[in-house]
C-alpha cells in the first residue's frame, strides 16, 4: 500500500489462507477452495497519517467487532454475516472475538457517506464552495454545526494505495447505474437516521459515518457489508460536552476514536520518516475511548 507502513504479520490461521491486509483488517479465504465465504479479522493495529503505528492497541479489534455485530442486529437490512450457515467453515478460536465470518459479495465501488453534522473534510469543502459533494448548504455554518437533515455525500473507492475521492450523487449514478445509486443512498440515509436516534437516547451524537454495500451474487439483493457504525468508520461526539459552550471547541467535538493518537503525533512528530512509538499512556487512553463508546451504546440496549 503506497505511503503506508505495516509492522505486524497477520496470523496464520488453520484452514484459512490470508489474501489481503489493510491498515487495520486482515482478510482470509477457506483453504478448501470454497468461494462463498470470507473471514474478516479486525486487528489491534492503529493507523494515523498514512502510517500503521507501534505498538498496537490491545483489545481494539474485539471492541470494534462487537460494536459492528451489535449494530447489525439493529439494522433492518440484509448484511454479510454468515453465522450459522450449514456449510460455513469454522472460525479459529484465536481470532473469534475479533472476526466476522461473512458471505462474499460483489462490492460496489461507492463509499456511502452520510453526514449529520458539518465537520472534517466536509467542512473544508463547504468553506471553499458553500457545498458538500454538490449539495448546497446554508451560508454561515460553522465547524461542528448539526444539519437539520442528514446529507448523503458518496465517495469513489479508489484503487489500492490511492485516496478515496468525494463525488456527487450524479457521478455515483455513472459508476453503478441509477437504480443501484438510489438504493445505496436511500439505505444509507435510513440506517443513519435509525442509528442517530438510538445513539441520541444514550447521550451520544452520531455526526457522520460511512457504509459499504455489495450485491449477493446468488440472490441479487443489496447487502450491508464491512464494519458498520464503529469508531473507525464513524464520528461520535458526547452530547453533554457538545452542548456545553463554555468548553473549547476541540473538547466539545472530541470523538470516540483514535483522536488521542493523532493529537499526540501532531505534538511529537514532524511527519517525516517513521513515526515514534506510542507511549503506554496513549495506548491505554485510546483503548478506553473505544471501550467507552461501546459501553455507552450497548449498556442501555433493550
Long-range contacts (C-beta under 8 A, 24 or more apart in sequence): 1-160, 1-161, 2-160, 2-161, 2-162, 3-50, 3-161, 4-47, 4-50, 4-51, 4-52, 4-161, 5-51, 5-52, 5-274, 6-45, 6-52, 7-45, 7-52, 7-53, 7-54, 8-43, 8-45, 8-52, 8-56, 10-41, 10-43, 11-41, 11-94, 11-95, 13-39, 13-92, 13-94, 13-95, 14-92, 15-89, 15-90, 15-92, 16-89, 16-92, 23-47, 23-52, 24-61, 24-232, 25-227, 30-89, 32-89, 34-87, 34-89, 35-104, 36-87, 36-103, 36-104, 37-82, 37-85, 37-88, 37-89, 37-101, 37-102, 37-103, 37-104, 38-101, 38-102, 38-103, 38-104, 39-89, 39-91, 39-95, 39-99, 39-100, 39-101, 39-102, 40-99, 40-100, 40-102, 40-226, 41-95, 41-98, 41-99, 42-98, 42-99, 42-100, 42-227, 43-98, 44-98, 46-258, 46-261, 46-278, 46-286, 48-258, 48-261, 48-262, 48-265, 48-275, 49-262, 49-265, 49-271, 49-275, 51-274, 51-275, 53-261, 53-265, 53-275, 53-277, 53-278, 54-277, 54-278, 55-277, 55-278, 55-283, 57-283, 57-286, 57-287, 57-290, 58-283, 58-287, 59-287, 59-290, 59-291, 60-286, 60-287, 60-290, 61-97, 61-98, 62-97, 62-98, 63-231, 63-287, 63-290, 63-291, 63-294, 64-98, 64-227, 64-230, 64-231, 64-232, 64-290, 65-97, 65-98, 65-99, 65-100, 66-97, 66-294, 67-229, 67-230, 67-231, 67-293, 67-294, 67-297, 67-298, 68-100, 68-227, 68-228, 68-229, 68-230, 69-100, 70-294, 70-297, 70-298, 70-301, 71-195, 71-228, 71-229, 71-230, 72-224, 72-228, 74-194, 74-195, 74-198, 75-191, 75-194, 75-195, 75-224, 75-228, 76-194, 77-187, 77-190, 77-191, 77-222, 77-223, 77-224, 78-216, 78-221, 78-222, 78-223, 78-224, 79-223, 79-224, 79-225, 79-228, 80-105, 80-214, 80-223, 80-224, 80-225, 80-226, 102-225, 103-216, 103-223, 104-217, 105-214, 105-215, 105-216, 105-217, 105-223, 105-225, 106-214, 106-215, 106-216, 106-217, 107-212, 107-213, 107-214, 107-225, 108-176, 108-180, 108-184, 108-212, 108-213, 108-214, 108-215, 109-156, 109-157, 109-175, 109-176, 110-154, 110-155, 110-156, 110-157, 110-167, 110-172, 110-175, 110-176, 110-181, 110-184, 110-213, 111-154, 111-155, 111-156, 111-157, 111-164, 111-210, 111-211, 111-212, 112-152, 112-154, 112-184, 112-185, 112-187, 112-188, 112-210, 112-211, 112-212, 112-213, 113-152, 113-153, 113-154, 113-155, 113-166, 113-188, 113-208, 113-209, 113-210, 114-150, 114-151, 114-152, 114-153, 114-188, 114-189, 114-191, 114-192, 114-208, 114-209, 114-210, 114-211, 115-147, 115-150, 115-151, 115-153, 115-207, 115-208, 116-146, 116-147, 116-150, 116-192, 116-196, 116-205, 116-206, 116-207, 116-208, 117-144, 117-145, 117-146, 117-147, 117-205, 117-207, 117-208, 117-235, 117-237, 118-142, 118-143, 118-144, 118-145, 118-147, 119-143, 119-144, 119-207, 119-208, 119-235, 119-253, 120-208, 120-235, 121-166, 122-153, 122-208, 125-166, 132-166, 133-166, 133-167, 133-168, 133-169, 134-168, 134-169, 134-170, 143-249, 143-253, 144-242, 144-249, 144-252, 144-253, 146-205, 146-207, 150-189, 150-192, 150-193, 150-196, 152-185, 152-188, 152-189, 154-184, 154-185, 155-210, 157-212, 180-222, 183-222, 184-213, 184-222, 187-211, 187-213, 187-222, 187-224, 191-224, 191-228, 195-229, 198-297, 199-236, 199-297, 200-239, 201-300, 202-296, 202-297, 202-299, 202-300, 203-238, 203-239, 203-240, 203-296, 204-236, 204-237, 204-238, 204-239, 204-256, 204-293, 204-296, 204-297, 205-236, 205-237, 205-238, 205-239, 205-242, 206-234, 206-235, 206-236, 207-234, 207-235, 207-236, 207-237, 207-255, 208-234, 208-235, 209-233, 209-234, 209-235, 210-234, 231-255, 231-256, 231-257, 231-258, 231-289, 231-290, 231-293, 232-257, 232-258, 236-293, 256-289, 256-290, 256-292, 256-293, 257-289, 257-290, 258-286, 258-289, 259-289, 260-285, 260-286, 260-289, 261-286
